[in-house]
Amino acid sequence: MNQTLSTIEELLRIPSPCPSAMGLACDGTDLWIGSFETNRIYGLNAQQGRVFEETVAPGRPFGLTVTGDALRVVVGQDDDDRFIRRYIMGKDFKSEKIRCAEGTGSFLAYDGDRLYLSQRDNQCILELDESGRVLRTIPVPRQITGMVIVAGRFYLVTTESREVDDHRLLCLDARKEQPEVHELASIPFVARSLGFDGSKLWTNDRGENQIVAFAKPG
C-alpha cells in the first residue's frame, strides 16, 4: 500500500450476495452485482441488504454500468472472448451483443451519452459509439480494476500490476486535450469495480466477500 497517500474513508460494509463479486453498478439506492462464480447478476437494496432480483448471465460477467432502465454488462465467453450485452432490469438479457475491441475489456462507465470500456493490460479507456466502434483511446498510467464517471470525470480503482498489491483511487479528467490525472487515496484491500450512488462510492472487497461504501475524496 502506498504510504504517501491517505486511505479511503470507509462508511459502510455489507455482505456480498454472492461469492467472487466482480462487477458493481449503482442505480440510486440499489446496487447491481455480477459474480464470477455463479455467473449471475444480482439486484441488491443497499439499505436493507436484500436481493430483489437475480438472473443468469450469458457468460462470465465482468464490469457493468447503468444506462437508464438497462444494464450494460461485459460478458466473457468460454474462450474468454469479451462482449457487451444489454440487460433490461426486471426482464432479461437481450439477444444482441457487441464484441469488445480486440475481444478484451473489463469495466464499463456511462456518461449519459457515451459508453466507455476499460482494458486492463492495455492501460486505457475506450470511448465507444452505439455500434461499439472506438472513437477515442484515453491512456491511463496504471491498470484499471474499477471505473465510474462522476460530474464528467473518471474515478478509477487502479493497481500497479497483477503482481503488486497497491490499489489506488485516481481521478482522471479527459475533457481536455491532455487528460489530467490525480491520485486521491490508497485502498487497503483488493478492490474490484466502482459505483457512485449520488453521495458515496462503492466497490467490492473480494477478499472479504463484502461490498464497501466510502467517501468521495474532496
Contacts in CASP RR format, 6 or more apart in sequence:
PFRMAT RR
TARGET T0000
AUTHOR 0000-0000-0000
METHOD contacts of the structure
MODEL  1
MNQTLSTIEELLRIPSPCPSAMGLACDGTDLWIGSFETNRIYGLNAQQGR
VFEETVAPGRPFGLTVTGDALRVVVGQDDDDRFIRRYIMGKDFKSEKIRC
AEGTGSFLAYDGDRLYLSQRDNQCILELDESGRVLRTIPVPRQITGMVIV
AGRFYLVTTESREVDDHRLLCLDARKEQPEVHELASIPFVARSLGFDGSK
LWTNDRGENQIVAFAKPG
1 7 0 8 1.000
1 165 0 8 1.000
1 166 0 8 1.000
1 167 0 8 1.000
1 186 0 8 1.000
1 188 0 8 1.000
2 166 0 8 1.000
2 168 0 8 1.000
2 183 0 8 1.000
2 186 0 8 1.000
5 168 0 8 1.000
5 183 0 8 1.000
5 184 0 8 1.000
5 185 0 8 1.000
5 186 0 8 1.000
6 185 0 8 1.000
6 186 0 8 1.000
6 217 0 8 1.000
7 185 0 8 1.000
7 186 0 8 1.000
7 187 0 8 1.000
7 188 0 8 1.000
8 169 0 8 1.000
8 185 0 8 1.000
8 186 0 8 1.000
8 187 0 8 1.000
8 188 0 8 1.000
8 214 0 8 1.000
8 215 0 8 1.000
8 217 0 8 1.000
9 214 0 8 1.000
9 215 0 8 1.000
9 217 0 8 1.000
10 212 0 8 1.000
10 213 0 8 1.000
10 214 0 8 1.000
11 200 0 8 1.000
11 213 0 8 1.000
11 214 0 8 1.000
11 215 0 8 1.000
12 212 0 8 1.000
12 213 0 8 1.000
13 205 0 8 1.000
13 208 0 8 1.000
13 210 0 8 1.000
13 211 0 8 1.000
13 212 0 8 1.000
13 213 0 8 1.000
14 46 0 8 1.000
14 49 0 8 1.000
14 210 0 8 1.000
14 211 0 8 1.000
15 49 0 8 1.000
15 209 0 8 1.000
15 210 0 8 1.000
15 211 0 8 1.000
16 33 0 8 1.000
16 204 0 8 1.000
16 209 0 8 1.000
16 210 0 8 1.000
16 211 0 8 1.000
17 33 0 8 1.000
17 42 0 8 1.000
17 43 0 8 1.000
17 44 0 8 1.000
17 49 0 8 1.000
17 51 0 8 1.000
18 33 0 8 1.000
18 34 0 8 1.000
18 35 0 8 1.000
18 37 0 8 1.000
18 38 0 8 1.000
18 40 0 8 1.000
18 42 0 8 1.000
19 35 0 8 1.000
19 37 0 8 1.000
19 38 0 8 1.000
19 209 0 8 1.000
20 35 0 8 1.000
20 36 0 8 1.000
20 37 0 8 1.000
20 38 0 8 1.000
20 206 0 8 1.000
21 33 0 8 1.000
21 34 0 8 1.000
21 35 0 8 1.000
21 36 0 8 1.000
21 192 0 8 1.000
21 193 0 8 1.000
21 204 0 8 1.000
21 206 0 8 1.000
21 209 0 8 1.000
21 211 0 8 1.000
22 34 0 8 1.000
22 35 0 8 1.000
22 36 0 8 1.000
22 61 0 8 1.000
22 62 0 8 1.000
22 63 0 8 1.000
22 192 0 8 1.000
22 193 0 8 1.000
22 204 0 8 1.000
22 206 0 8 1.000
23 32 0 8 1.000
23 33 0 8 1.000
23 34 0 8 1.000
23 61 0 8 1.000
23 62 0 8 1.000
23 63 0 8 1.000
23 64 0 8 1.000
23 107 0 8 1.000
23 192 0 8 1.000
23 193 0 8 1.000
23 204 0 8 1.000
24 31 0 8 1.000
24 32 0 8 1.000
24 33 0 8 1.000
24 34 0 8 1.000
24 63 0 8 1.000
24 64 0 8 1.000
24 192 0 8 1.000
24 193 0 8 1.000
24 194 0 8 1.000
24 195 0 8 1.000
24 202 0 8 1.000
24 203 0 8 1.000
24 204 0 8 1.000
24 211 0 8 1.000
25 31 0 8 1.000
25 32 0 8 1.000
25 63 0 8 1.000
25 64 0 8 1.000
25 65 0 8 1.000
25 66 0 8 1.000
25 71 0 8 1.000
25 193 0 8 1.000
25 195 0 8 1.000
26 32 0 8 1.000
26 66 0 8 1.000
26 148 0 8 1.000
26 195 0 8 1.000
26 196 0 8 1.000
26 197 0 8 1.000
26 198 0 8 1.000
26 202 0 8 1.000
27 66 0 8 1.000
27 89 0 8 1.000
28 197 0 8 1.000
28 198 0 8 1.000
29 45 0 8 1.000
29 46 0 8 1.000
29 47 0 8 1.000
29 197 0 8 1.000
30 43 0 8 1.000
30 44 0 8 1.000
30 45 0 8 1.000
30 46 0 8 1.000
30 52 0 8 1.000
31 43 0 8 1.000
31 44 0 8 1.000
31 45 0 8 1.000
31 46 0 8 1.000
31 202 0 8 1.000
31 211 0 8 1.000
32 41 0 8 1.000
32 42 0 8 1.000
32 43 0 8 1.000
32 44 0 8 1.000
32 64 0 8 1.000
32 66 0 8 1.000
32 71 0 8 1.000
33 41 0 8 1.000
33 42 0 8 1.000
33 43 0 8 1.000
33 44 0 8 1.000
33 204 0 8 1.000
33 211 0 8 1.000
34 40 0 8 1.000
34 41 0 8 1.000
34 42 0 8 1.000
34 57 0 8 1.000
34 61 0 8 1.000
34 63 0 8 1.000
34 64 0 8 1.000
34 73 0 8 1.000
35 41 0 8 1.000
35 42 0 8 1.000
35 61 0 8 1.000
36 60 0 8 1.000
36 61 0 8 1.000
39 56 0 8 1.000
39 57 0 8 1.000
39 59 0 8 1.000
39 60 0 8 1.000
39 61 0 8 1.000
40 54 0 8 1.000
40 55 0 8 1.000
40 56 0 8 1.000
40 57 0 8 1.000
40 61 0 8 1.000
41 53 0 8 1.000
41 54 0 8 1.000
41 55 0 8 1.000
41 57 0 8 1.000
41 61 0 8 1.000
41 64 0 8 1.000
41 71 0 8 1.000
41 73 0 8 1.000
41 87 0 8 1.000
42 51 0 8 1.000
42 53 0 8 1.000
42 54 0 8 1.000
43 51 0 8 1.000
43 52 0 8 1.000
43 53 0 8 1.000
43 54 0 8 1.000
44 50 0 8 1.000
44 51 0 8 1.000
44 52 0 8 1.000
44 211 0 8 1.000
45 51 0 8 1.000
45 52 0 8 1.000
46 197 0 8 1.000
46 202 0 8 1.000
46 211 0 8 1.000
46 213 0 8 1.000
53 89 0 8 1.000
53 90 0 8 1.000
55 87 0 8 1.000
55 92 0 8 1.000
55 93 0 8 1.000
57 73 0 8 1.000
57 75 0 8 1.000
57 85 0 8 1.000
57 87 0 8 1.000
57 93 0 8 1.000
58 75 0 8 1.000
58 85 0 8 1.000
58 93 0 8 1.000
59 75 0 8 1.000
59 76 0 8 1.000
59 77 0 8 1.000
60 75 0 8 1.000
60 76 0 8 1.000
61 73 0 8 1.000
61 74 0 8 1.000
61 75 0 8 1.000
61 76 0 8 1.000
62 73 0 8 1.000
62 74 0 8 1.000
62 75 0 8 1.000
62 76 0 8 1.000
62 82 0 8 1.000
62 105 0 8 1.000
62 106 0 8 1.000
62 107 0 8 1.000
63 73 0 8 1.000
63 74 0 8 1.000
63 106 0 8 1.000
63 107 0 8 1.000
63 108 0 8 1.000
63 146 0 8 1.000
63 193 0 8 1.000
64 71 0 8 1.000
64 72 0 8 1.000
64 73 0 8 1.000
64 74 0 8 1.000
64 87 0 8 1.000
64 108 0 8 1.000
64 193 0 8 1.000
65 71 0 8 1.000
65 72 0 8 1.000
65 108 0 8 1.000
65 109 0 8 1.000
65 110 0 8 1.000
65 115 0 8 1.000
65 148 0 8 1.000
66 110 0 8 1.000
67 86 0 8 1.000
67 110 0 8 1.000
67 112 0 8 1.000
67 115 0 8 1.000
69 88 0 8 1.000
69 89 0 8 1.000
70 86 0 8 1.000
70 87 0 8 1.000
70 88 0 8 1.000
70 89 0 8 1.000
71 86 0 8 1.000
71 87 0 8 1.000
71 89 0 8 1.000
72 84 0 8 1.000
72 85 0 8 1.000
72 86 0 8 1.000
72 87 0 8 1.000
72 108 0 8 1.000
72 110 0 8 1.000
72 115 0 8 1.000
73 84 0 8 1.000
73 85 0 8 1.000
73 86 0 8 1.000
73 87 0 8 1.000
73 93 0 8 1.000
73 108 0 8 1.000
74 82 0 8 1.000
74 83 0 8 1.000
74 84 0 8 1.000
74 100 0 8 1.000
74 105 0 8 1.000
74 106 0 8 1.000
74 107 0 8 1.000
74 108 0 8 1.000
74 117 0 8 1.000
75 82 0 8 1.000
75 83 0 8 1.000
75 84 0 8 1.000
75 85 0 8 1.000
75 97 0 8 1.000
76 82 0 8 1.000
76 83 0 8 1.000
77 83 0 8 1.000
81 99 0 8 1.000
81 103 0 8 1.000
82 99 0 8 1.000
82 100 0 8 1.000
82 103 0 8 1.000
82 104 0 8 1.000
82 105 0 8 1.000
82 106 0 8 1.000
83 97 0 8 1.000
83 98 0 8 1.000
83 99 0 8 1.000
83 100 0 8 1.000
83 103 0 8 1.000
84 97 0 8 1.000
84 98 0 8 1.000
84 99 0 8 1.000
84 100 0 8 1.000
84 108 0 8 1.000
84 115 0 8 1.000
84 117 0 8 1.000
84 132 0 8 1.000
85 93 0 8 1.000
85 94 0 8 1.000
85 96 0 8 1.000
85 97 0 8 1.000
86 93 0 8 1.000
86 94 0 8 1.000
86 96 0 8 1.000
87 93 0 8 1.000
87 94 0 8 1.000
88 94 0 8 1.000
98 128 0 8 1.000
98 131 0 8 1.000
98 132 0 8 1.000
100 117 0 8 1.000
101 117 0 8 1.000
101 119 0 8 1.000
101 126 0 8 1.000
101 132 0 8 1.000
101 134 0 8 1.000
102 119 0 8 1.000
104 119 0 8 1.000
104 121 0 8 1.000
104 122 0 8 1.000
105 117 0 8 1.000
105 118 0 8 1.000
105 119 0 8 1.000
105 120 0 8 1.000
106 118 0 8 1.000
106 119 0 8 1.000
106 120 0 8 1.000
106 144 0 8 1.000
106 145 0 8 1.000
106 146 0 8 1.000
107 117 0 8 1.000
107 118 0 8 1.000
107 144 0 8 1.000
107 145 0 8 1.000
107 146 0 8 1.000
107 147 0 8 1.000
107 193 0 8 1.000
107 194 0 8 1.000
108 115 0 8 1.000
108 116 0 8 1.000
108 117 0 8 1.000
108 118 0 8 1.000
108 147 0 8 1.000
109 115 0 8 1.000
109 116 0 8 1.000
109 118 0 8 1.000
109 125 0 8 1.000
109 147 0 8 1.000
109 148 0 8 1.000
109 149 0 8 1.000
109 154 0 8 1.000
110 116 0 8 1.000
110 149 0 8 1.000
111 149 0 8 1.000
111 152 0 8 1.000
114 127 0 8 1.000
114 128 0 8 1.000
114 129 0 8 1.000
114 135 0 8 1.000
115 127 0 8 1.000
115 128 0 8 1.000
115 132 0 8 1.000
116 125 0 8 1.000
116 126 0 8 1.000
116 127 0 8 1.000
116 128 0 8 1.000
116 147 0 8 1.000
116 149 0 8 1.000
116 154 0 8 1.000
117 125 0 8 1.000
117 126 0 8 1.000
117 128 0 8 1.000
118 124 0 8 1.000
118 125 0 8 1.000
118 126 0 8 1.000
118 140 0 8 1.000
118 144 0 8 1.000
118 146 0 8 1.000
118 147 0 8 1.000
118 156 0 8 1.000
119 125 0 8 1.000
119 126 0 8 1.000
119 144 0 8 1.000
120 143 0 8 1.000
120 144 0 8 1.000
120 145 0 8 1.000
121 143 0 8 1.000
123 139 0 8 1.000
123 140 0 8 1.000
123 141 0 8 1.000
123 142 0 8 1.000
123 143 0 8 1.000
123 144 0 8 1.000
124 137 0 8 1.000
124 138 0 8 1.000
124 139 0 8 1.000
124 140 0 8 1.000
125 137 0 8 1.000
125 138 0 8 1.000
125 140 0 8 1.000
125 144 0 8 1.000
125 147 0 8 1.000
125 154 0 8 1.000
125 172 0 8 1.000
125 174 0 8 1.000
126 134 0 8 1.000
126 136 0 8 1.000
126 137 0 8 1.000
126 138 0 8 1.000
127 134 0 8 1.000
127 135 0 8 1.000
127 136 0 8 1.000
127 137 0 8 1.000
127 138 0 8 1.000
128 134 0 8 1.000
128 135 0 8 1.000
129 135 0 8 1.000
138 154 0 8 1.000
138 172 0 8 1.000
138 174 0 8 1.000
138 179 0 8 1.000
139 179 0 8 1.000
140 156 0 8 1.000
140 158 0 8 1.000
140 170 0 8 1.000
140 172 0 8 1.000
140 181 0 8 1.000
141 181 0 8 1.000
142 156 0 8 1.000
142 158 0 8 1.000
142 159 0 8 1.000
142 160 0 8 1.000
142 168 0 8 1.000
142 170 0 8 1.000
143 158 0 8 1.000
143 159 0 8 1.000
143 160 0 8 1.000
143 161 0 8 1.000
143 162 0 8 1.000
144 156 0 8 1.000
144 157 0 8 1.000
144 158 0 8 1.000
145 157 0 8 1.000
145 158 0 8 1.000
145 159 0 8 1.000
145 167 0 8 1.000
145 191 0 8 1.000
145 192 0 8 1.000
145 193 0 8 1.000
146 156 0 8 1.000
146 157 0 8 1.000
146 158 0 8 1.000
146 191 0 8 1.000
146 192 0 8 1.000
146 193 0 8 1.000
146 194 0 8 1.000
146 203 0 8 1.000
147 154 0 8 1.000
147 155 0 8 1.000
147 156 0 8 1.000
147 157 0 8 1.000
147 193 0 8 1.000
147 194 0 8 1.000
148 154 0 8 1.000
148 155 0 8 1.000
148 194 0 8 1.000
148 195 0 8 1.000
148 196 0 8 1.000
148 201 0 8 1.000
149 155 0 8 1.000
150 196 0 8 1.000
150 198 0 8 1.000
150 216 0 8 1.000
152 173 0 8 1.000
152 175 0 8 1.000
153 171 0 8 1.000
153 172 0 8 1.000
153 173 0 8 1.000
153 175 0 8 1.000
154 170 0 8 1.000
154 171 0 8 1.000
154 172 0 8 1.000
154 173 0 8 1.000
154 174 0 8 1.000
155 169 0 8 1.000
155 170 0 8 1.000
155 171 0 8 1.000
155 172 0 8 1.000
155 184 0 8 1.000
155 194 0 8 1.000
155 196 0 8 1.000
155 201 0 8 1.000
155 216 0 8 1.000
156 169 0 8 1.000
156 170 0 8 1.000
156 171 0 8 1.000
156 172 0 8 1.000
156 194 0 8 1.000
157 167 0 8 1.000
157 168 0 8 1.000
157 169 0 8 1.000
157 187 0 8 1.000
157 191 0 8 1.000
157 192 0 8 1.000
157 193 0 8 1.000
157 194 0 8 1.000
157 203 0 8 1.000
158 167 0 8 1.000
158 168 0 8 1.000
158 169 0 8 1.000
158 170 0 8 1.000
159 165 0 8 1.000
159 166 0 8 1.000
159 167 0 8 1.000
159 168 0 8 1.000
160 166 0 8 1.000
165 190 0 8 1.000
166 186 0 8 1.000
167 186 0 8 1.000
167 187 0 8 1.000
167 188 0 8 1.000
167 189 0 8 1.000
167 190 0 8 1.000
167 191 0 8 1.000
168 183 0 8 1.000
168 184 0 8 1.000
168 185 0 8 1.000
168 186 0 8 1.000
168 187 0 8 1.000
169 183 0 8 1.000
169 184 0 8 1.000
169 185 0 8 1.000
169 186 0 8 1.000
169 187 0 8 1.000
169 201 0 8 1.000
169 217 0 8 1.000
170 181 0 8 1.000
170 182 0 8 1.000
170 183 0 8 1.000
170 184 0 8 1.000
171 181 0 8 1.000
171 182 0 8 1.000
171 184 0 8 1.000
171 217 0 8 1.000
172 179 0 8 1.000
172 180 0 8 1.000
172 181 0 8 1.000
172 182 0 8 1.000
173 179 0 8 1.000
173 180 0 8 1.000
173 181 0 8 1.000
184 217 0 8 1.000
184 218 0 8 1.000
185 217 0 8 1.000
187 203 0 8 1.000
189 205 0 8 1.000
189 207 0 8 1.000
189 208 0 8 1.000
189 212 0 8 1.000
190 205 0 8 1.000
190 206 0 8 1.000
190 207 0 8 1.000
191 203 0 8 1.000
191 204 0 8 1.000
191 205 0 8 1.000
191 206 0 8 1.000
191 212 0 8 1.000
192 203 0 8 1.000
192 204 0 8 1.000
192 206 0 8 1.000
193 203 0 8 1.000
193 204 0 8 1.000
194 201 0 8 1.000
194 202 0 8 1.000
194 203 0 8 1.000
195 201 0 8 1.000
195 202 0 8 1.000
195 203 0 8 1.000
196 202 0 8 1.000
196 216 0 8 1.000
197 213 0 8 1.000
199 216 0 8 1.000
200 213 0 8 1.000
200 214 0 8 1.000
200 215 0 8 1.000
200 216 0 8 1.000
201 213 0 8 1.000
201 214 0 8 1.000
201 215 0 8 1.000
201 216 0 8 1.000
202 211 0 8 1.000
202 212 0 8 1.000
202 213 0 8 1.000
202 214 0 8 1.000
203 211 0 8 1.000
203 212 0 8 1.000
203 214 0 8 1.000
204 210 0 8 1.000
204 211 0 8 1.000
204 212 0 8 1.000
205 211 0 8 1.000
205 212 0 8 1.000
END
